[in-house]
Amino acid sequence: MPQVRALTDLIRSVGSNPTMNTMISGGVFNRAEGLWKEVHADLFAKTARQAIAVAEAAKPKAPEIVIPGAPQETTATTPATTGYDRKRITKLIPGIIQILRGLVAITTKPLFDD
């Protein structure tokens, strides 16, 4: 799970779409209530069918205003991000590749179970 949290934090730190929500679905997140919040996702759905409805109903996320060089608020579970960090991204690449491979495997299966 640390890699999933790091990925969601990385997506936010890049900041290319500050109003975009991140969604988690299925797998271990179905079995561990609230785990999706711990990895800093904005939305959760148990199934692919539910994910479509959740995504369609979701409002854009309120963008965070970041002033370069200004101190950033942090919590015990959220480290401060200062934007693009090449070393951090390099360490995350193997985990990101693993997640993407899993997504490719999922998308080759039927989308809905009827």
Protein Blocks (a to p, Z undefined) as FASTA:
>chain_A
ZZmmmmmmmmmmnomammbccddeehjllmmghklmmnopabdcfbfklmmmmmmmpccd
ddddddehiacdddfklccdebjafklmmmmmmmmmmmmmmmmmmmmpcfbdZZ
